[in-house]
């Protein structure tokens, strides 16, 4: 079974032109099959404000009303996605920019209104992913670059968390490939102290995770990332890494870097 690297790149790297260039250079050098998922919330926020649309966030999660949906579609599927694709093409990596609507890759359901109405936000399941479609693109030599947008099969796009898209794609493709899921961002990995880069936690398991969360070491935006990662492992994903974007190639070369999650 072939290895497939699914890499998710965080907004703090995307926001920095030089960091993004270095990351994409490394990503292009990963041998074999690979797929990139990206976010870009900060840029979407800047464009929203420039257009006079004040972003609404609750616990770091964007409320996506009709105006905000237009902005994130322009920014995620247009500005960011096509910039990444163009840079990868310059590196002889035959990238193909996609959203979840393209080739019916990621159907979703609009999140039901509970205590908070998140608007046009999609919830997804691995069983709904068009894994054969992605396999077809990969077999044709393309490197998919997936923007964090899905669709409801009724003509509506939905804003969807990029971390969740990455883990869901990893689970959906785990029966076809040996999938390694790598979350790249601006830290060395999961840290005991977010202010101390030397406090790296080298490995996390389902047994050690609850204590880390209860003690506040894993908190806020790291919680859904960890929850998604551990669920992916339980559903057949070979390995999950959380690491600095600079360490991407080290991980693909089986060298120690970042935090590895395993069962």
Helices and strands as residue ranges (DSSP letters): E 3-9, H 11-14, H 17-28, E 33-38, H 41-50, E 56-58, E 61-63, H 66-72, I 73-80, H 81-90, E 95-98, G 102-104, E 109-110, E 122-123, G 126-128, H 131-139, E 143-147, E 149-151, E 157-159, H 162-173, E 178-185, E 203-204, H 206-214, H 221-234, E 239-244, G 245-247, H 248-252, E 259-261
